[in-house]
Amino acid sequence: MSQPSDVVALRDGRILRMEIYSGQKQVMEGEAVKAGTKLVSGRIQTELGEQLYRSYGEIWAEPRRQITVTVPLDYTYTEPTGEVICRPTFTFLNWQIPLYSKTPLHEKIRQYQASHFLIVDRTVLPIGMTNTYLMPVKTISATRTEKQAQTLAEEQLAVKETALFLPDSYEELSRKGWVEDGTYILQVNYLCCENIAMEVPLDENLPTE
């Protein structure tokens, strides 16, 4: 908490408001800044000379952001073949005895287990059977229509918006969707309101700018 630091801009934007808790302000509200611009300095000139402080605060700005989502028209998926292979293993105390052939499977498989052990007076005894069920799956090739790809892209876009932005903190400026090289591309530009302050350690050996 006491390490000297500056606050710089995380991304480009126009400053809306500033709440500086420590350090010396280097920009004004309404000013446009680039990513990396020093917003608050930890080097402060006093009657005793230059002093180094930790700078921190909140600098809210209107940066522009872009989200691009891509969805291939051709894709593959897997589904069970309908075959189920059961591989039981008998457990007795510290011994586990497989009751199946260990022939390797070359197919892609899904699997799950179900255990059945003796219970006496609510105590599970180390005696019972564990069944491992193997379900071979097959790979199927399919093709989406452009409309299906667009719907999926918009669903993925909504997830990204939720992860990146606070509610009511962004405005959509433009949206463009097109197909290129067998891929549907959805590109959206935003005007946001976010805290672009990023605290960085101050190199005490560097001279004052």
PASEBA-1860 file (N, C-alpha, C; in nm, 3 decimals):
! residues 209
1> MSQPSDVV> 0.081/-0.121/0.000/0.000/0.000/0.000/0.085/0.127/0.000 ~ 0.209/0.118/0.047/0.291/0.239/0.058/0.389/0.253/-0.058 ~ 0.389/0.160/-0.153/0.484/0.168/-0.264/0.449/0.286/-0.355 ~ 0.546/0.373/-0.388/0.519/0.485/-0.478/0.467/0.435/-0.613 ~ 0.373/0.510/-0.671/0.314/0.466/-0.797/0.256/0.585/-0.873 ~ 0.237/0.563/-1.002/0.161/0.654/-1.088/0.031/0.585/-1.125 ~ -0.061/0.662/-1.177/-0.183/0.607/-1.237/-0.182/0.644/-1.384 ~ -0.194/0.542/-1.471/-0.195/0.566/-1.615/-0.326/0.518/-1.674
9> ALRDGRIL> -0.353/0.558/-1.798/-0.477/0.519/-1.866/-0.466/0.378/-1.920 ~ -0.565/0.297/-1.887/-0.567/0.159/-1.936/-0.597/0.153/-2.084 ~ -0.676/0.249/-2.135/-0.710/0.253/-2.277/-0.743/0.397/-2.318 ~ -0.759/0.419/-2.447/-0.794/0.552/-2.499/-0.932/0.592/-2.448 ~ -0.955/0.723/-2.432/-1.087/0.769/-2.394/-1.088/0.917/-2.359 ~ -1.209/0.971/-2.347/-1.227/1.110/-2.305/-1.269/1.112/-2.159 ~ -1.196/1.188/-2.075/-1.219/1.189/-1.931/-1.356/1.250/-1.899 ~ -1.436/1.177/-1.824/-1.567/1.227/-1.782/-1.562/1.287/-1.642
17> RMEIYSGQ> -1.503/1.213/-1.549/-1.491/1.263/-1.412/-1.373/1.194/-1.344 ~ -1.322/1.259/-1.239/-1.204/1.207/-1.170/-1.226/1.215/-1.019 ~ -1.187/1.110/-0.951/-1.188/1.108/-0.806/-1.048/1.064/-0.761 ~ -0.964/1.161/-0.728/-0.824/1.135/-0.694/-0.811/1.131/-0.541 ~ -0.763/1.020/-0.490/-0.749/1.003/-0.346/-0.606/1.030/-0.298 ~ -0.510/1.014/-0.388/-0.371/1.041/-0.354/-0.292/1.063/-0.482 ~ -0.197/1.155/-0.479/-0.118/1.185/-0.597/-0.156/1.318/-0.658 ~ -0.083/1.356/-0.762/-0.104/1.485/-0.827/-0.167/1.467/-0.965
25> KQVMEGEA> -0.283/1.526/-0.986/-0.357/1.514/-1.111/-0.276/1.570/-1.227 ~ -0.277/1.495/-1.339/-0.201/1.536/-1.457/-0.290/1.571/-1.576 ~ -0.419/1.540/-1.570/-0.511/1.569/-1.679/-0.637/1.633/-1.624 ~ -0.719/1.686/-1.713/-0.842/1.753/-1.673/-0.963/1.679/-1.729 ~ -1.077/1.700/-1.664/-1.201/1.643/-1.715/-1.230/1.702/-1.853 ~ -1.279/1.617/-1.944/-1.305/1.658/-2.081/-1.189/1.635/-2.174 ~ -1.072/1.604/-2.119/-0.952/1.584/-2.200/-0.951/1.443/-2.258 ~ -0.907/1.431/-2.384/-0.892/1.300/-2.449/-0.751/1.248/-2.421
33> VKAGTKLV> -0.741/1.122/-2.382/-0.611/1.063/-2.348/-0.592/0.933/-2.425 ~ -0.467/0.896/-2.440/-0.430/0.770/-2.504/-0.395/0.667/-2.397 ~ -0.403/0.540/-2.433/-0.362/0.434/-2.341/-0.217/0.457/-2.301 ~ -0.188/0.448/-2.172/-0.053/0.469/-2.121/-0.025/0.611/-2.075 ~ -0.118/0.705/-2.104/-0.100/0.843/-2.059/-0.101/0.849/-1.907 ~ -0.007/0.925/-1.849/-0.004/0.940/-1.704/-0.120/1.030/-1.661 ~ -0.205/0.977/-1.574/-0.322/1.050/-1.527/-0.297/1.114/-1.390 ~ -0.227/1.042/-1.305/-0.195/1.090/-1.171/-0.049/1.058/-1.143
41> SGRIQTEL> 0.025/1.154/-1.093/0.167/1.134/-1.066/0.192/1.113/-0.917 ~ 0.283/1.021/-0.890/0.325/0.998/-0.752/0.443/1.083/-0.711 ~ 0.496/1.165/-0.804/0.606/1.257/-0.774/0.548/1.396/-0.746 ~ 0.561/1.442/-0.625/0.502/1.570/-0.584/0.610/1.661/-0.527 ~ 0.615/1.782/-0.580/0.711/1.880/-0.532/0.658/1.947/-0.404 ~ 0.738/1.943/-0.300/0.702/2.006/-0.173/0.813/2.101/-0.131 ~ 0.794/2.168/-0.017/0.897/2.258/0.034/1.024/2.182/0.068 ~ 1.013/2.052/0.090/1.129/1.969/0.123/1.188/1.903/-0.001
49> GEQLYRSY> 1.139/1.943/-0.119/1.186/1.881/-0.241/1.086/1.779/-0.293 ~ 1.131/1.701/-0.387/1.041/1.602/-0.447/1.015/1.486/-0.350 ~ 0.887/1.453/-0.334/0.847/1.341/-0.249/0.773/1.239/-0.336 ~ 0.789/1.112/-0.300/0.726/1.003/-0.375/0.609/0.947/-0.294 ~ 0.494/0.932/-0.360/0.373/0.883/-0.294/0.309/0.774/-0.379 ~ 0.220/0.702/-0.315/0.135/0.610/-0.389/0.019/0.689/-0.447 ~ -0.004/0.677/-0.578/-0.116/0.745/-0.643/-0.230/0.645/-0.663 ~ -0.350/0.686/-0.632/-0.464/0.601/-0.663/-0.591/0.685/-0.668
57> GEIWAEPR> -0.687/0.632/-0.741/-0.814/0.702/-0.758/-0.894/0.636/-0.868 ~ -1.004/0.699/-0.903/-1.090/0.650/-1.010/-1.101/0.759/-1.117 ~ -1.072/0.721/-1.241/-1.082/0.814/-1.353/-1.178/0.752/-1.453 ~ -1.298/0.808/-1.461/-1.401/0.755/-1.549/-1.393/0.823/-1.684 ~ -1.400/0.743/-1.790/-1.384/0.796/-1.925/-1.479/0.726/-2.021 ~ -1.479/0.774/-2.146/-1.561/0.716/-2.252/-1.469/0.652/-2.356 ~ -1.415/0.536/-2.328/-1.334/0.469/-2.431/-1.423/0.400/-2.533 ~ -1.368/0.376/-2.650/-1.437/0.299/-2.752/-1.384/0.156/-2.748
65> RQITVTVP> -1.476/0.062/-2.751/-1.439/-0.079/-2.746/-1.498/-0.152/-2.866 ~ -1.439/-0.264/-2.901/-1.489/-0.345/-3.012/-1.490/-0.491/-2.972 ~ -1.598/-0.559/-3.005/-1.608/-0.703/-2.983/-1.630/-0.770/-3.117 ~ -1.551/-0.872/-3.146/-1.566/-0.951/-3.269/-1.593/-1.096/-3.231 ~ -1.699/-1.152/-3.286/-1.736/-1.291/-3.263/-1.732/-1.364/-3.397 ~ -1.671/-1.484/-3.399/-1.665/-1.562/-3.522/-1.731/-1.698/-3.499 ~ -1.810/-1.741/-3.597/-1.879/-1.870/-3.591/-1.860/-1.941/-3.725 ~ -1.791/-2.057/-3.728/-1.773/-2.128/-3.854/-1.905/-2.188/-3.903
73> LDYTYTEP> -1.924/-2.184/-4.035/-2.045/-2.245/-4.091/-2.036/-2.397/-4.090 ~ -1.918/-2.451/-4.120/-1.895/-2.596/-4.114/-1.839/-2.632/-3.977 ~ -1.895/-2.734/-3.914/-1.850/-2.774/-3.781/-1.876/-2.922/-3.761 ~ -1.823/-2.977/-3.652/-1.844/-3.117/-3.618/-1.895/-3.127/-3.475 ~ -1.967/-3.233/-3.448/-2.013/-3.261/-3.312/-2.016/-3.412/-3.292 ~ -2.025/-3.456/-3.168/-2.026/-3.599/-3.138/-2.158/-3.638/-3.075 ~ -2.198/-3.762/-3.099/-2.317/-3.816/-3.034/-2.295/-3.966/-3.011 ~ -2.358/-4.024/-2.907/-2.339/-4.167/-2.878/-2.387/-4.254/-2.993
81> TGEVICRP> -2.318/-4.366/-3.010/-2.358/-4.462/-3.113/-2.475/-4.548/-3.067 ~ -2.501/-4.547/-2.938/-2.606/-4.632/-2.882/-2.551/-4.754/-2.811 ~ -2.424/-4.783/-2.833/-2.360/-4.898/-2.767/-2.313/-4.857/-2.628 ~ -2.330/-4.946/-2.530/-2.284/-4.921/-2.393/-2.203/-5.041/-2.348 ~ -2.082/-5.016/-2.301/-1.993/-5.122/-2.251/-1.980/-5.105/-2.100 ~ -2.008/-5.211/-2.026/-1.997/-5.207/-1.880/-1.869/-5.278/-1.836 ~ -1.790/-5.210/-1.753/-1.668/-5.269/-1.699/-1.678/-5.268/-1.546 ~ -1.716/-5.380/-1.487/-1.732/-5.387/-1.341/-1.600/-5.414/-1.270
89> TFTFLNWQ> -1.585/-5.352/-1.154/-1.468/-5.375/-1.068/-1.518/-5.410/-0.928 ~ -1.473/-5.526/-0.876/-1.514/-5.570/-0.743/-1.412/-5.521/-0.640 ~ -1.459/-5.457/-0.535/-1.374/-5.407/-0.428/-1.396/-5.491/-0.303 ~ -1.287/-5.543/-0.247/-1.292/-5.615/-0.120/-1.177/-5.567/-0.033 ~ -1.211/-5.487/0.069/-1.112/-5.426/0.157/-1.017/-5.340/0.073 ~ -0.888/-5.375/0.069/-0.792/-5.294/-0.005/-0.766/-5.345/-0.146 ~ -0.842/-5.448/-0.187/-0.819/-5.506/-0.320/-0.928/-5.459/-0.415 ~ -0.886/-5.427/-0.536/-0.979/-5.396/-0.643/-0.956/-5.494/-0.757
97> IPLYSKTP> -1.059/-5.571/-0.788/-1.047/-5.680/-0.884/-1.131/-5.648/-1.008 ~ -1.067/-5.617/-1.121/-1.144/-5.591/-1.243/-1.205/-5.719/-1.297 ~ -1.330/-5.713/-1.335/-1.401/-5.830/-1.387/-1.431/-5.813/-1.535 ~ -1.332/-5.762/-1.609/-1.352/-5.739/-1.752/-1.218/-5.750/-1.822 ~ -1.223/-5.766/-1.952/-1.103/-5.770/-2.034/-1.046/-5.630/-2.048 ~ -0.915/-5.617/-2.043/-0.850/-5.487/-2.053/-0.815/-5.452/-2.197 ~ -0.892/-5.503/-2.289/-0.869/-5.469/-2.430/-0.890/-5.319/-2.450 ~ -0.791/-5.248/-2.506/-0.807/-5.103/-2.521/-0.915/-5.068/-2.622
105> LHEKIRQY> -0.980/-4.955/-2.599/-1.080/-4.904/-2.690/-1.018/-4.794/-2.776 ~ -1.042/-4.800/-2.905/-0.984/-4.701/-2.996/-1.084/-4.590/-3.031 ~ -1.211/-4.613/-3.001/-1.310/-4.512/-3.033/-1.306/-4.399/-2.930 ~ -1.364/-4.285/-2.969/-1.389/-4.180/-2.873/-1.503/-4.225/-2.783 ~ -1.490/-4.201/-2.654/-1.592/-4.251/-2.561/-1.630/-4.145/-2.459 ~ -1.749/-4.159/-2.406/-1.792/-4.090/-2.285/-1.807/-4.196/-2.178 ~ -1.790/-4.158/-2.054/-1.802/-4.258/-1.949/-1.855/-4.198/-1.820 ~ -1.918/-4.285/-1.742/-1.960/-4.248/-1.608/-1.956/-4.372/-1.522
113> QASHFLIV> -1.957/-4.353/-1.390/-1.945/-4.464/-1.295/-2.064/-4.468/-1.201 ~ -2.095/-4.589/-1.157/-2.198/-4.609/-1.055/-2.144/-4.710/-0.955 ~ -2.143/-4.675/-0.827/-2.087/-4.762/-0.723/-2.199/-4.819/-0.636 ~ -2.179/-4.945/-0.596/-2.276/-5.013/-0.510/-2.198/-5.087/-0.401 ~ -2.199/-5.032/-0.278/-2.124/-5.091/-0.167/-2.220/-5.130/-0.055 ~ -2.175/-5.229/0.025/-2.255/-5.274/0.139/-2.262/-5.165/0.245 ~ -2.380/-5.148/0.304/-2.400/-5.050/0.410/-2.460/-5.122/0.531 ~ -2.393/-5.109/0.645/-2.441/-5.170/0.769/-2.448/-5.061/0.875
121> DRTVLPIG> -2.567/-5.043/0.931/-2.588/-4.939/1.034/-2.535/-4.803/0.986 ~ -2.568/-4.768/0.862/-2.530/-4.641/0.801/-2.380/-4.626/0.776 ~ -2.305/-4.736/0.789/-2.161/-4.735/0.763/-2.136/-4.805/0.630 ~ -2.067/-4.734/0.541/-2.034/-4.792/0.411/-1.911/-4.882/0.427 ~ -1.928/-5.010/0.395/-1.817/-5.105/0.407/-1.736/-5.109/0.278 ~ -1.606/-5.142/0.288/-1.521/-5.148/0.168/-1.542/-5.277/0.090 ~ -1.667/-5.310/0.068/-1.702/-5.430/-0.009/-1.815/-5.392/-0.105 ~ -1.789/-5.408/-0.233/-1.894/-5.373/-0.327/-1.844/-5.373/-0.470
129> MTNTYLMP> -1.926/-5.316/-0.556/-1.898/-5.319/-0.698/-1.906/-5.177/-0.756 ~ -1.811/-5.146/-0.843/-1.813/-5.021/-0.917/-1.823/-5.052/-1.065 ~ -1.926/-5.001/-1.128/-1.945/-5.023/-1.272/-1.906/-4.898/-1.349 ~ -1.817/-4.914/-1.445/-1.780/-4.806/-1.535/-1.849/-4.831/-1.669 ~ -1.931/-4.733/-1.710/-2.005/-4.748/-1.835/-1.937/-4.664/-1.944 ~ -1.897/-4.729/-2.051/-1.831/-4.664/-2.163/-1.928/-4.656/-2.280 ~ -1.942/-4.536/-2.334/-2.034/-4.516/-2.446/-1.956/-4.460/-2.565 ~ -1.926/-4.542/-2.664/-1.857/-4.490/-2.783/-1.941/-4.383/-2.851
137> VKTISATR> -1.871/-4.282/-2.905/-1.941/-4.173/-2.974/-1.886/-4.162/-3.116 ~ -1.965/-4.106/-3.203/-1.923/-4.086/-3.342/-1.920/-3.937/-3.372 ~ -1.831/-3.898/-3.462/-1.819/-3.758/-3.503/-1.901/-3.735/-3.628 ~ -1.981/-3.629/-3.624/-2.071/-3.598/-3.735/-2.037/-3.458/-3.787 ~ -2.026/-3.446/-3.917/-2.002/-3.317/-3.981/-2.136/-3.252/-4.016 ~ -2.143/-3.122/-3.998/-2.268/-3.051/-4.026/-2.236/-2.910/-4.075 ~ -2.337/-2.844/-4.130/-2.321/-2.707/-4.180/-2.435/-2.620/-4.129 ~ -2.400/-2.504/-4.076/-2.500/-2.407/-4.033/-2.539/-2.318/-4.150
145> TEKQAQTL> -2.662/-2.270/-4.148/-2.700/-2.164/-4.241/-2.646/-2.032/-4.187 ~ -2.641/-1.932/-4.272/-2.593/-1.801/-4.227/-2.681/-1.748/-4.114 ~ -2.811/-1.771/-4.123/-2.903/-1.725/-4.019/-2.875/-1.795/-3.887 ~ -2.850/-1.925/-3.890/-2.817/-1.999/-3.767/-2.687/-1.949/-3.707 ~ -2.588/-1.923/-3.793/-2.459/-1.871/-3.744/-2.477/-1.733/-3.682 ~ -2.561/-1.651/-3.743/-2.587/-1.518/-3.689/-2.652/-1.526/-3.552 ~ -2.749/-1.615/-3.535/-2.816/-1.632/-3.405/-2.717/-1.676/-3.299 ~ -2.631/-1.772/-3.333/-2.530/-1.820/-3.237/-2.431/-1.709/-3.204
153> AEEQLAVK> -2.390/-1.632/-3.303/-2.295/-1.522/-3.280/-2.355/-1.418/-3.186 ~ -2.483/-1.387/-3.204/-2.547/-1.289/-3.118/-2.559/-1.340/-2.975 ~ -2.580/-1.469/-2.957/-2.583/-1.527/-2.822/-2.446/-1.516/-2.756 ~ -2.340/-1.546/-2.832/-2.204/-1.534/-2.778/-2.169/-1.389/-2.749 ~ -2.216/-1.298/-2.833/-2.192/-1.156/-2.811/-2.254/-1.110/-2.679 ~ -2.375/-1.154/-2.651/-2.442/-1.117/-2.527/-2.364/-1.164/-2.405 ~ -2.305/-1.282/-2.413/-2.223/-1.333/-2.303/-2.100/-1.246/-2.283 ~ -2.035/-1.207/-2.393/-1.916/-1.121/-2.385/-1.951/-0.983/-2.329
161> ETALFLPD> -2.065/-0.928/-2.370/-2.107/-0.798/-2.319/-2.126/-0.804/-2.168 ~ -2.189/-0.910/-2.119/-2.211/-0.925/-1.975/-2.079/-0.935/-1.899 ~ -1.981/-1.003/-1.960/-1.851/-1.021/-1.894/-1.768/-0.893/-1.896 ~ -1.780/-0.812/-2.000/-1.694/-0.695/-2.017/-1.751/-0.566/-1.958 ~ -1.883/-0.551/-1.963/-1.943/-0.422/-1.930/-2.034/-0.431/-1.808 ~ -2.040/-0.321/-1.734/-2.139/-0.307/-1.629/-2.273/-0.270/-1.694 ~ -2.385/-0.304/-1.629/-2.515/-0.267/-1.687/-2.526/-0.116/-1.708 ~ -2.583/-0.078/-1.820/-2.606/0.064/-1.855/-2.478/0.146/-1.863
169> SYEELSRK> -2.364/0.080/-1.891/-2.237/0.152/-1.898/-2.182/0.159/-2.040 ~ -2.261/0.118/-2.139/-2.211/0.119/-2.276/-2.324/0.149/-2.374 ~ -2.283/0.198/-2.490/-2.377/0.231/-2.597/-2.324/0.172/-2.727 ~ -2.409/0.101/-2.798/-2.367/0.040/-2.924/-2.363/0.146/-3.032 ~ -2.248/0.159/-3.099/-2.230/0.258/-3.205/-2.256/0.201/-3.343 ~ -2.209/0.080/-3.368/-2.228/0.019/-3.500/-2.221/-0.132/-3.487 ~ -2.287/-0.200/-3.582/-2.289/-0.346/-3.583/-2.281/-0.391/-3.728 ~ -2.194/-0.489/-3.754/-2.178/-0.541/-3.888/-2.159/-0.691/-3.883
177> GWVEDGTY> -2.233/-0.765/-3.967/-2.218/-0.910/-3.976/-2.199/-0.951/-4.121 ~ -2.103/-1.041/-4.147/-2.078/-1.087/-4.282/-2.012/-1.225/-4.279 ~ -2.015/-1.291/-4.394/-1.952/-1.423/-4.409/-1.824/-1.408/-4.489 ~ -1.717/-1.468/-4.436/-1.587/-1.461/-4.503/-1.514/-1.592/-4.481 ~ -1.472/-1.656/-4.591/-1.397/-1.783/-4.587/-1.468/-1.888/-4.501 ~ -1.600/-1.900/-4.520/-1.675/-2.003/-4.448/-1.700/-1.973/-4.302 ~ -1.683/-1.848/-4.260/-1.703/-1.809/-4.120/-1.794/-1.687/-4.114 ~ -1.892/-1.691/-4.025/-1.975/-1.574/-4.002/-1.905/-1.487/-3.899
185> ILQVNYLC> -1.890/-1.359/-3.930/-1.819/-1.265/-3.843/-1.917/-1.156/-3.799 ~ -1.925/-1.135/-3.670/-2.008/-1.029/-3.614/-1.917/-0.932/-3.541 ~ -1.919/-0.805/-3.581/-1.830/-0.705/-3.522/-1.914/-0.586/-3.475 ~ -1.897/-0.552/-3.347/-1.977/-0.445/-3.288/-1.884/-0.346/-3.219 ~ -1.908/-0.216/-3.241/-1.831/-0.109/-3.176/-1.917/-0.042/-3.070 ~ -1.853/-0.004/-2.958/-1.924/0.052/-2.844/-1.858/0.181/-2.796 ~ -1.939/0.265/-2.736/-1.890/0.377/-2.658/-1.923/0.343/-2.513 ~ -1.821/0.339/-2.428/-1.839/0.288/-2.292/-1.816/0.398/-2.188
193> CENIAMEV> -1.856/0.369/-2.068/-1.822/0.451/-1.952/-1.758/0.358/-1.851 ~ -1.627/0.376/-1.828/-1.558/0.285/-1.737/-1.438/0.352/-1.672 ~ -1.395/0.292/-1.563/-1.279/0.341/-1.490/-1.154/0.294/-1.563 ~ -1.078/0.386/-1.621/-0.960/0.348/-1.700/-0.831/0.364/-1.620 ~ -0.842/0.390/-1.489/-0.723/0.409/-1.406/-0.651/0.277/-1.384 ~ -0.521/0.276/-1.406/-0.438/0.159/-1.380/-0.314/0.203/-1.304 ~ -0.297/0.152/-1.184/-0.184/0.190/-1.100/-0.060/0.111/-1.141 ~ 0.051/0.181/-1.156/0.177/0.116/-1.193/0.286/0.160/-1.095
201> PLDENLPT> 0.375/0.070/-1.056/0.483/0.107/-0.963/0.569/0.219/-1.020 ~ 0.615/0.305/-0.934/0.697/0.419/-0.974/0.844/0.383/-0.957 ~ 0.922/0.400/-1.064/1.066/0.375/-1.058/1.131/0.495/-0.990 ~ 1.180/0.475/-0.869/1.233/0.587/-0.793/1.361/0.643/-0.853 ~ 1.424/0.569/-0.945/1.548/0.617/-1.003/1.528/0.704/-1.126 ~ 1.401/0.706/-1.179/1.377/0.788/-1.296/1.363/0.934/-1.257 ~ 1.409/1.024/-1.340/1.394/1.168/-1.311/1.251/1.213/-1.330 ~ 1.219/1.325/-1.271/1.086/1.383/-1.290/1.070/1.429/-1.433
209> E> 0.954/1.402/-1.494/0.930/1.446/-1.633/0.911/1.597/-1.636
END
